Amino acid sequence: MTFNNTLVKQIASKVGFGNPYDATKIDTREMLPPSITGAGYCVAHIGKGEHRFIPELKHWFHDFEPIQDDEQVEWRYRKSLLNDLDRGEASVLSLALNQHVLHDFIYEDVVASPRIYIPGRTRTNLSYWVGSTHLSAQDQQLEMDLVLEYQGTVTVLEAKSRFVSNFAIYQIFHPFKYYYEKAQAKNINIEHINACYVLKQTSRKSVTRIRLYLYEFTDPDRLDSIRLVRKAEYTLRRR
């Protein structure tokens, strides 16, 4: 079944659902009702405000791998003025970037100097496979939280201001494929493109933990070709 935002708005208004656009922004498996997950379906975006139910639930989401004891890092820092004023994704990435957590995790070099891009939203055409389903998205809107470029490697970043157990792979696959195809079309010498997912959580005792997962895609035409490169959890301790 394919449906569009007009239908979503009609049903959202009928049942008293707040923001109709949130109804199709399904970031984790748990956001889907049992009637859909029980049948093995998920919701894919196919561009121009259209969406489709596809039988690829097991390929659409990825479970975050558990953090092992030897992947725990104590990170000393000085709290800045704006650290905890905002709880959004931008605040998560700003903290990890300003405290050089991203430098240490992604580049294993705290004095690395990556170029920073704040792309926001863009639109593109996408064509790829997930499981046994082929998807073609026209004029698909992409949301990217942050992009870093360093020594020939481009890293797209996605962030959440809470710990979650899984995520919809398209969140990092769509930006990955966007840059991959742009580089191919314009003959840009990008050596490697990967993706980093950043999760932040602050406890009631004001202990901040940041979990980071670095992924790559072994096949640019398959969303389910995701592969973990490394992972870590940083516990921020104030000086």
KOLGUMI-682081 format. One record per atom (N, C-alpha, C): atom name; chain; x, y, z. Coordinates in pm, whole numbers. Example, Ala and Ser with C-alpha at 12.3 -4.5 7.8 and 13.67 -1.06 7.14 Angstrom:
2
R  at  ch      xx      yy      zz
R   N   A    1319    -569     780
R  CA   A    1230    -450     780
R   C   A    1320    -330     780
R   N   A    1285    -225     708
R  CA   A    1367    -106     714
R   C   A    1290       3     787
This chain:
239
R  at  ch      xx      yy      zz
R   N   A      84    -120       0
R  CA   A       0       0       0
R   C   A      87     124       0
R   N   A      58     215     -92
R  CA   A     124     345     -97
R   C   A      24     452     -53
R   N   A      70     544      29
R  CA   A     -19     652      76
R   C   A      61     780      82
R   N   A      -9     894      91
R  CA   A      59    1022      89
R   C   A      26    1105     213
R   N   A      92    1220     222
R  CA   A      75    1306     340
R   C   A     -65    1362     352
R   N   A    -135    1376     241
R  CA   A    -273    1426     247
R   C   A    -361    1330     325
R   N   A    -347    1201     297
R  CA   A    -423    1100     370
R   C   A    -381    1097     517
R   N   A    -253    1110     543
R  CA   A    -204    1111     681
R   C   A    -266    1226     759
R   N   A    -271    1344     696
R  CA   A    -330    1461     763
R   C   A    -478    1439     792
R   N   A    -550    1379     697
R  CA   A    -693    1354     717
R   C   A    -718    1261     835
R   N   A    -641    1153     841
R  CA   A    -659    1057     950
R   C   A    -611    1116    1082
R   N   A    -499    1190    1080
R  CA   A    -448    1252    1202
R   C   A    -550    1349    1261
R   N   A    -615    1426    1173
R  CA   A    -717    1520    1218
R   C   A    -838    1447    1275
R   N   A    -873    1337    1213
R  CA   A    -990    1260    1255
R   C   A    -972    1199    1393
R   N   A    -852    1150    1422
R  CA   A    -829    1083    1550
R   C   A    -766    1174    1655
R   N   A    -739    1300    1619
R  CA   A    -684    1395    1715
R   C   A    -535    1382    1737
R   N   A    -463    1332    1635
R  CA   A    -317    1320    1645
R   C   A    -255    1456    1620
R   N   A    -152    1491    1697
R  CA   A     -92    1625    1691
R   C   A     -32    1662    1558
R   N   A      97    1644    1543
R  CA   A     168    1679    1419
R   C   A     160    1561    1322
R   N   A      90    1575    1210
R  CA   A      73    1461    1117
R   C   A     205    1411    1057
R   N   A     305    1499    1050
R  CA   A     433    1457     993
R   C   A     506    1361    1087
R   N   A     476    1367    1216
R  CA   A     537    1274    1311
R   C   A     485    1132    1293
R   N   A     370    1117    1229
R  CA   A     309     985    1214
R   C   A     393     894    1123
R   N   A     468     953    1031
R  CA   A     548     872     939
R   C   A     698     884     968
R   N   A     734     958    1072
R  CA   A     874     968    1111
R   C   A     901     861    1216
R   N   A     928     741    1169
R  CA   A     939     625    1257
R   C   A    1086     589    1272
R   N   A    1147     638    1381
R  CA   A    1291     624    1398
R   C   A    1332     491    1461
R   N   A    1241     430    1538
R  CA   A    1273     303    1604
R   C   A    1162     203    1580
R   N   A    1195      77    1595
R  CA   A    1099     -32    1570
R   C   A     978     -22    1662
R   N   A     999      24    1786
R  CA   A     892      28    1885
R   C   A     784     131    1851
R   N   A     811     223    1761
R  CA   A     713     324    1725
R   C   A     603     268    1635
R   N   A     626     149    1579
R  CA   A     524      86    1494
R   C   A     428       4    1580
R   N   A     300       1    1545
R  CA   A     203     -78    1622
R   C   A     222    -228    1595
R   N   A     180    -313    1691
R  CA   A     194    -458    1676
R   C   A     126    -512    1551
R   N   A      19    -449    1504
R  CA   A     -51    -497    1385
R   C   A      38    -491    1261
R   N   A     135    -399    1261
R  CA   A     227    -386    1148
R   C   A     351    -472    1168
R   N   A     413    -463    1287
R  CA   A     534    -541    1312
R   C   A     505    -691    1313
R   N   A     385    -729    1359
R  CA   A     349    -870    1362
R   C   A     343    -931    1223
R   N   A     316    -848    1124
R  CA   A     311    -895     985
R   C   A     445    -877     914
R   N   A     544    -822     986
R  CA   A     677    -805     927
R   C   A     691    -684     837
R   N   A     605    -584     856
R  CA   A     606    -466     769
R   C   A     671    -345     838
R   N   A     712    -251     757
R  CA   A     761    -122     804
R   C   A     716     -16     702
R   N   A     746     110     731
R  CA   A     705     219     644
R   C   A     827     281     579
R   N   A     830     283     446
R  CA   A     941     342     370
R   C   A     897     472     306
R   N   A     987     569     303
R  CA   A     960     697     236
R   C   A    1002     685      91
R   N   A     914     725       0
R  CA   A     945     713    -142
R   C   A     937     848    -215
R   N   A     946     957    -139
R  CA   A     958    1089    -198
R   C   A     826    1154    -235
R   N   A     831    1285    -254
R  CA   A     715    1366    -292
R   C   A     599    1349    -194
R   N   A     631    1332     -67
R  CA   A     527    1318      35
R   C   A     455    1186      33
R   N   A     514    1084     -29
R  CA   A     452     952     -35
R   C   A     531     851      46
R   N   A     458     749      94
R  CA   A     516     646     179
R   C   A     456     511     137
R   N   A     525     404     176
R  CA   A     478     272     135
R   C   A     504     170     247
R   N   A     407      83     268
R  CA   A     428     -31     357
R   C   A     505    -138     279
R   N   A     617    -184     334
R  CA   A     695    -288     268
R   C   A     724    -400     369
R   N   A     733    -527     323
R  CA   A     753    -640     414
R   C   A     900    -663     447
R   N   A     967    -558     498
R  CA   A    1111    -567     523
R   C   A    1148    -520     663
R   N   A    1062    -549     760
R  CA   A    1086    -502     896
R   C   A    1224    -544     948
R   N   A    1263    -669     925
R  CA   A    1389    -719     982
R   C   A    1511    -657     916
R   N   A    1494    -598     797
R  CA   A    1606    -534     730
R   C   A    1604    -382     745
R   N   A    1494    -326     789
R  CA   A    1477    -180     791
R   C   A    1539    -116     915
R   N   A    1540    -192    1025
R  CA   A    1593    -141    1151
R   C   A    1720    -217    1189
R   N   A    1805    -149    1265
R  CA   A    1930    -210    1311
R   C   A    1940    -195    1462
R   N   A    1967    -304    1531
R  CA   A    1984    -300    1676
R   C   A    2123    -249    1712
R   N   A    2128    -152    1800
R  CA   A    2258    -105    1848
R   C   A    2329    -218    1921
R   N   A    2453    -238    1887
R  CA   A    2533    -342    1950
R   C   A    2565    -303    2096
R   N   A    2568    -399    2187
R  CA   A    2600    -367    2327
R   C   A    2743    -317    2344
R   N   A    2762    -225    2436
R  CA   A    2893    -171    2466
R   C   A    2963    -262    2567
R   N   A    3083    -306    2534
R  CA   A    3159    -394    2622
R   C   A    3240    -312    2723
R   N   A    3290    -380    2827
R  CA   A    3366    -312    2933
R   C   A    3489    -241    2878
R   N   A    3557    -304    2782
R  CA   A    3680    -243    2729
R   C   A    3651    -132    2629
R   N   A    3523    -102    2607
R  CA   A    3484       8    2519
R   C   A    3431     128    2597
R   N   A    3447     122    2729
R  CA   A    3406     231    2817
R   C   A    3522     328    2833
R   N   A    3493     458    2817
R  CA   A    3598     560    2825
R   C   A    3557     666    2927
R   N   A    3648     697    3021
R  CA   A    3628     809    3113
R   C   A    3684     934    3046
R   N   A    3601    1037    3037
R  CA   A    3641    1157    2961
R   C   A    3627    1280    3049
R   N   A    3740    1339    3086
R  CA   A    3737    1458    3171
R   C   A    3711    1582    3086
R   N   A    3628    1671    3138
R  CA   A    3596    1792    3061
R   C   A    3553    1904    3154
R   N   A    3555    2023    3101
R  CA   A    3501    2139    3173
R   C   A    3366    2174    3111
R   N   A    3265    2182    3194
R  CA   A    3132    2213    3144
R   C   A    3128    2355    3091
R   N   A    3071    2371    2974
R  CA   A    3058    2504    2915
R   C   A    2923    2566    2951
R   N   A    2905    2690    2917
R  CA   A    2784    2763    2956
R   C   A    2658    2704    2893
R   N   A    2667    2654    2771
R  CA   A    2548    2615    2696
R   C   A    2528    2464    2687
R   N   A    2603    2387    2765
R  CA   A    2599    2242    2754
R   C   A    2460    2182    2759
R   N   A    2384    2220    2861
R  CA   A    2257    2151    2887
R   C   A    2135    2241    2870
R   N   A    2151    2352    2798
R  CA   A    2037    2442    2779
R   C   A    1939    2388    2677
R   N   A    1986    2307    2585
R  CA   A    1902    2252    2480
R   C   A    1918    2101    2478
R   N   A    1808    2028    2456
R  CA   A    1813    1882    2457
R   C   A    1801    1821    2318
R   N   A    1811    1903    2215
R  CA   A    1795    1853    2079
R   C   A    1921    1787    2025
R   N   A    1907    1736    1901
R  CA   A    2017    1665    1837
R   C   A    2138    1757    1815
R   N   A    2111    1883    1783
R  CA   A    2221    1976    1760
R   C   A    2305    1994    1886
R   N   A    2238    1996    2002
R  CA   A    2309    2010    2129
R   C   A    2395    1888    2158
R   N   A    2345    1770    2124
R  CA   A    2422    1646    2144
R   C   A    2551    1651    2063
R   N   A    2540    1686    1936
R  CA   A    2658    1689    1850
R   C   A    2752    1804    1886
R   N   A    2696    1915    1931
R  CA   A    2781    2026    1972
R   C   A    2867    1987    2092
R   N   A    2806    1919    2188
R  CA   A    2880    1874    2306
R   C   A    2991    1776    2265
R   N   A    2955    1677    2185
R  CA   A    3053    1576    2145
R   C   A    3165    1636    2060
R   N   A    3130    1737    1981
R  CA   A    3231    1802    1896
R   C   A    3320    1895    1977
R   N   A    3259    1980    2061
R  CA   A    3336    2078    2137
R   C   A    3429    2013    2238
R   N   A    3389    1898    2291
R  CA   A    3472    1827    2389
R   C   A    3568    1728    2323
R   N   A    3572    1729    2190
R  CA   A    3662    1644    2111
R   C   A    3638    1495    2131
R   N   A    3517    1461    2173
R  CA   A    3479    1320    2180
R   C   A    3471    1262    2040
R   N   A    3413    1336    1947
R  CA   A    3405    1290    1808
R   C   A    3544    1271    1748
R   N   A    3634    1362    1777
R  CA   A    3771    1351    1724
R   C   A    3837    1222    1773
R   N   A    3821    1195    1902
R  CA   A    3884    1077    1961
R   C   A    3823     949    1906
R   N   A    3689     947    1892
R  CA   A    3623     824    1849
R   C   A    3637     799    1699
R   N   A    3603     898    1618
R  CA   A    3602     878    1473
R   C   A    3744     869    1417
R   N   A    3832     962    1461
R  CA   A    3965     971    1400
R   C   A    4075     914    1490
R   N   A    4039     881    1614
R  CA   A    4137     832    1711
R   C   A    4253     930    1724
R   N   A    4215    1059    1721
R  CA   A    4314    1166    1724
R   C   A    4244    1292    1774
R   N   A    4271    1331    1899
R  CA   A    4199    1444    1959
R   C   A    4238    1577    1897
R   N   A    4348    1582    1823
R  CA   A    4388    1709    1760
R   C   A    4358    1709    1610
R   N   A    4280    1612    1563
R  CA   A    4238    1613    1423
R   C   A    4156    1740    1396
R   N   A    4162    1788    1273
R  CA   A    4091    1912    1238
R   C   A    3998    1887    1120
R   N   A    3886    1819    1141
R  CA   A    3794    1793    1030
R   C   A    3721    1918     987
R   N   A    3686    1924     860
R  CA   A    3600    2031     812
R   C   A    3457    1999     852
R   N   A    3384    2102     892
R  CA   A    3250    2084     946
R   C   A    3147    2141     849
R   N   A    3046    2061     819
R  CA   A    2937    2104     731
R   C   A    2805    2087     804
R   N   A    2720    2187     795
R  CA   A    2589    2183     859
R   C   A    2486    2187     746
R   N   A    2456    2073     685
R  CA   A    2377    2072     561
R   C   A    2228    2091     581
R   N   A    2174    2055     700
R  CA   A    2030    2069     720
R   C   A    1951    1976     631
R   N   A    1865    2031     546
R  CA   A    1779    1950     460
R   C   A    1811    1972     313
R   N   A    1800    1865     236
R  CA   A    1815    1873      91
R   C   A    1724    1769      29
R   N   A    1715    1770    -103
R  CA   A    1629    1674    -173
R   C   A    1708    1605    -284
R   N   A    1676    1480    -308
R  CA   A    1745    1403    -410
R   C   A    1660    1285    -455
R   N   A    1702    1220    -562
R  CA   A    1639    1096    -607
R   C   A    1724     978    -561
R   N   A    1659     875    -512
R  CA   A    1730     759    -459
R   C   A    1671     631    -517
R   N   A    1758     533    -542
R  CA   A    1714     402    -588
R   C   A    1802     297    -521
R   N   A    1740     203    -449
R  CA   A    1820     104    -376
R   C   A    1733     -15    -338
R   N   A    1801    -118    -286
R  CA   A    1735    -240    -241
R   C   A    1738    -249     -89
R   N   A    1633    -310     -35
R  CA   A    1632    -351     105
R   C   A    1565    -488     109
R   N   A    1639    -589     153
R  CA   A    1587    -725     144
R   C   A    1561    -761      -1
R   N   A    1437    -806     -28
R  CA   A    1399    -839    -166
R   C   A    1313    -730    -230
R   N   A    1309    -612    -168
R  CA   A    1227    -501    -216
R   C   A    1314    -392    -276
R   N   A    1276    -346    -395
R  CA   A    1346    -235    -458
R   C   A    1264    -108    -439
R   N   A    1332      -2    -396
R  CA   A    1266     126    -372
R   C   A    1324     233    -462
R   N   A    1236     315    -518
R  CA   A    1277     433    -595
R   C   A    1207     553    -533
R   N   A    1286     647    -484
R  CA   A    1232     766    -419
R   C   A    1263     888    -505
R   N   A    1161     962    -540
R  CA   A    1176    1082    -621
R   C   A    1162    1206    -535
R   N   A    1258    1297    -550
R  CA   A    1254    1423    -474
R   C   A    1241    1395    -325
R   N   A    1321    1299    -278
R  CA   A    1317    1259    -138
R   C   A    1390    1362     -50
R   N   A    1325    1405      56
R  CA   A    1388    1500     147
R   C   A    1481    1426     243
R   N   A    1603    1478     257
R  CA   A    1701    1422     349
R   C   A    1724    1519     464
R   N   A    1734    1465     583
R  CA   A    1769    1545     700
R   C   A    1902    1495     754
R   N   A    2000    1582     756
R  CA   A    2131    1546     808
R   C   A    2166    1637     924
R   N   A    2209    1578    1035
R  CA   A    2241    1657    1153
R   C   A    2376    1726    1140
R   N   A    2473    1654    1082
R  CA   A    2608    1709    1069
R   C   A    2687    1623     972
R   N   A    2783    1684     901
R  CA   A    2873    1610     812
R   C   A    3015    1658     839
R   N   A    3107    1563     853
R  CA   A    3249    1594     874
R   C   A    3329    1539     757
R   N   A    3437    1609     724
R  CA   A    3526    1563     617
R   C   A    3670    1580     662
R   N   A    3747    1470     653
R  CA   A    3885    1475     701
R   C   A    3968    1372     626
R   N   A    4074    1419     563
R  CA   A    4171    1334     495
R   C   A    4104    1235     398
R   N   A    4011    1286     320
R  CA   A    3947    1206     217
R   C   A    3828    1124     262
R   N   A    3794    1130     390
R  CA   A    3681    1055     442
R   C   A    3567    1149     480
R   N   A    3447    1117     435
R  CA   A    3327    1193     469
R   C   A    3246    1111     568
R   N   A    3207    1173     679
R  CA   A    3128    1105     782
R   C   A    2998    1179     803
R   N   A    2887    1112     782
R  CA   A    2755    1171     810
R   C   A    2716    1130     952
R   N   A    2656    1223    1025
R  CA   A    2624    1197    1165
R   C   A    2476    1214    1192
R   N   A    2425    1126    1275
R  CA   A    2288    1130    1324
R   C   A    2294    1123    1476
R   N   A    2207    1198    1543
R  CA   A    2213    1203    1689
R   C   A    2075    1192    1751
R   N   A    2072    1142    1874
R  CA   A    1951    1136    1955
R   C   A    1988    1176    2098
R   N   A    1899    1250    2162
R  CA   A    1924    1298    2298
R   C   A    1872    1199    2402
R   N   A    1874    1071    2368
R  CA   A    1835     965    2462
R   C   A    1892     834    2410
R   N   A    1899     737    2499
R  CA   A    1945     605    2458
R   C   A    1826     526    2401
R   N   A    1842     472    2284
R  CA   A    1741     387    2222
R   C   A    1809     255    2184
R   N   A    1730     152    2161
R  CA   A    1787      19    2137
R   C   A    1810     -10    1989
R   N   A    1744      66    1900
R  CA   A    1758      39    1757
R   C   A    1727     167    1679
R   N   A    1750     162    1549
R  CA   A    1723     280    1466
R   C   A    1688     237    1324
R   N   A    1615     323    1254
R  CA   A    1583     302    1114
R   C   A    1706     333    1031
R   N   A    1755     235     957
R  CA   A    1883     248     887
R   C   A    1880     360     783
R   N   A    1763     390     727
R  CA   A    1757     493     623
R   C   A    1808     627     673
R   N   A    1804     651     805
R  CA   A    1850     777     860
R   C   A    1995     807     824
R   N   A    2077     703     819
R  CA   A    2217     724     781
R   C   A    2247     674     641
R   N   A    2163     581     589
R  CA   A    2188     530     454
R   C   A    2156     634     348
R   N   A    2045     705     362
R  CA   A    2009     807     263
R   C   A    2119     912     247
R   N   A    2172     972     356
R  CA   A    2283    1068     339
R   C   A    2408    1003     280
R   N   A    2438     879     324
R  CA   A    2553     808     268
R   C   A    2539     795     116
R   N   A    2423     748      70
R  CA   A    2403     728     -73
R   C   A    2402     861    -148
R   N   A    2349     964     -86
R  CA   A    2348    1097    -148
R   C   A    2491    1142    -180
R   N   A    2581    1133     -82
R  CA   A    2718    1177    -104
R   C   A    2793    1082    -197
R   N   A    2763     953    -188
R  CA   A    2827     856    -277
R   C   A    2794     887    -423
R   N   A    2667     911    -452
R  CA   A    2627     936    -590
R   C   A    2672    1073    -638
R   N   A    2674    1172    -550
R  CA   A    2725    1304    -588
R   C   A    2873    1296    -625
R   N   A    2947    1219    -547
R  CA   A    3090    1204    -575
R   C   A    3112    1134    -708
R   N   A    3029    1031    -737
R  CA   A    3041     960    -863
R   C   A    3007    1050    -981
R   N   A    2899    1127    -968
R  CA   A    2852    1211   -1078
R   C   A    2947    1326   -1107
R   N   A    3007    1382   -1004
R  CA   A    3093    1500   -1021
R   C   A    3242    1465   -1018
R   N   A    3271    1334   -1014
R  CA   A    3411    1288   -1015
R   C   A    3491    1348    -900
R   N   A    3430    1348    -782
R  CA   A    3497    1398    -662
R   C   A    3569    1281    -596
R   N   A    3694    1301    -563
R  CA   A    3774    1192    -508
R   C   A    3753    1177    -357
R   N   A    3638    1120    -320
R  CA   A    3613    1086    -180
R   C   A    3662     942    -160
R   N   A    3758     925     -70
R  CA   A    3816     793     -50
R   C   A    3719     699      23
R   N   A    3643     754     118
R  CA   A    3556     668     199
R   C   A    3442     751     256
R   N   A    3325     689     267
R  CA   A    3209     753     329
R   C   A    3157     658     437
R   N   A    3143     709     558
R  CA   A    3087     629     665
R   C   A    2985     711     743
R   N   A    2932     651     848
R  CA   A    2825     718     924
R   C   A    2845     693    1073
R   N   A    2820     795    1152
R  CA   A    2834     785    1298
R   C   A    2702     819    1364
R   N   A    2655     729    1448
R  CA   A    2533     753    1525
R   C   A    2573     787    1668
R   N   A    2519     897    1720
R  CA   A    2557     947    1853
R   C   A    2434     953    1943
R   N   A    2444     890    2059
R  CA   A    2337     891    2158
R   C   A    2388     953    2287
R   N   A    2309    1042    2344
R  CA   A    2350    1106    2470
R   C   A    2241    1088    2575
R   N   A    2283    1063    2697
R  CA   A    2187    1052    2807
R   C   A    2250    1107    2934
R   N   A    2173    1189    3006
R  CA   A    2218    1245    3133
R   C   A    2130    1191    3243
R   N   A    2190    1133    3344
R  CA   A    2116    1071    3455
R   C   A    2067    1177    3552
R   N   A    1986    1134    3649
R  CA   A    1936    1227    3750
R   C   A    2047    1284    3836
R   N   A    2161    1213    3840
R  CA   A    2276    1260    3915
R   C   A    2369    1344    3827
R   N   A    2317    1384    3713
R  CA   A    2388    1472    3618
R   C   A    2515    1407    3562
R   N   A    2512    1276    3549
R  CA   A    2622    1206    3483
R   C   A    2585    1191    3335
R   N   A    2668    1246    3248
R  CA   A    2641    1243    3105
R   C   A    2720    1131    3039
R   N   A    2650    1049    2962
R  CA   A    2714     942    2886
R   C   A    2683     960    2738
R   N   A    2781     937    2656
R  CA   A    2766     949    2512
R   C   A    2806     817    2448
R   N   A    2714     756    2375
R  CA   A    2744     633    2303
R   C   A    2761     666    2156
R   N   A    2865     610    2097
R  CA   A    2895     636    1956
R   C   A    2912     504    1882
R   N   A    2856     501    1762
R  CA   A    2863     383    1676
R   C   A    2904     429    1537
R   N   A    3013     371    1486
R  CA   A    3060     403    1352
R   C   A    3023     290    1258
R   N   A    2951     322    1151
R  CA   A    2904     222    1055
R   C   A    2954     256     915
R   N   A    2956     154     830
R  CA   A    2978     173     688
R   C   A    2882      81     612
R   N   A    2869     107     483
R  CA   A    2783      25     397
R   C   A    2871     -41     293
R   N   A    2865    -173     288
R  CA   A    2951    -248     196
R   C   A    2898    -248      54
R   N   A    2771    -214      36
R  CA   A    2711    -207     -98
R   C   A    2627     -79    -105
R   N   A    2666      16    -189
R  CA   A    2593     144    -196
R   C   A    2452     131    -251
R   N   A    2416      15    -301
R  CA   A    2281      -6    -354
R   C   A    2192     -87    -260
R   N   A    2244    -117    -140
R  CA   A    2166    -197     -45
R   C   A    2165    -133      93
R   N   A    2046     -97     139
R  CA   A    2033     -39     272
R   C   A    2073    -138     379
R   N   A    2052    -267     356
R  CA   A    2081    -368     458
R   C   A    2225    -419     453
R   N   A    2314    -346     384
R  CA   A    2455    -385     382
R   C   A    2534    -315     492
R   N   A    2465    -267     595
R  CA   A    2528    -194     705
R   C   A    2624    -285     781
R   N   A    2738    -227     821
R  CA   A    2839    -302     896
R   C   A    2898    -213    1004
R   N   A    2908    -267    1126
R  CA   A    2967    -192    1236
R   C   A    3119    -189    1221
R   N   A    3177     -70    1239
R  CA   A    3322     -54    1237
R   C   A    3376     -58    1380
R   N   A    3319      25    1467
R  CA   A    3355      22    1609
R   C   A    3250      98    1689
R   N   A    3257      84    1820
R  CA   A    3162     148    1910
R   C   A    3231     180    2043
R   N   A    3173     274    2117
R  CA   A    3231     312    2247
R   C   A    3129     393    2325
R   N   A    3150     399    2455
R  CA   A    3069     484    2541
R   C   A    3161     572    2624
R   N   A    3138     703    2618
R  CA   A    3217     799    2691
R   C   A    3136     851    2811
R   N   A    3193     842    2930
R  CA   A    3133     900    3049
R   C   A    3205    1029    3080
R   N   A    3132    1140    3077
R  CA   A    3194    1271    3097
R   C   A    3206    1302    3245
R   N   A    3327    1326    3290
R  CA   A    3355    1360    3429
R   C   A    3408    1503    3433
R   N   A    3342    1586    3514
R  CA   A    3382    1727    3523
R   C   A    3512    1742    3598
R   N   A    3594    1830    3548
R  CA   A    3722    1860    3616
R   C   A    3696    1939    3742
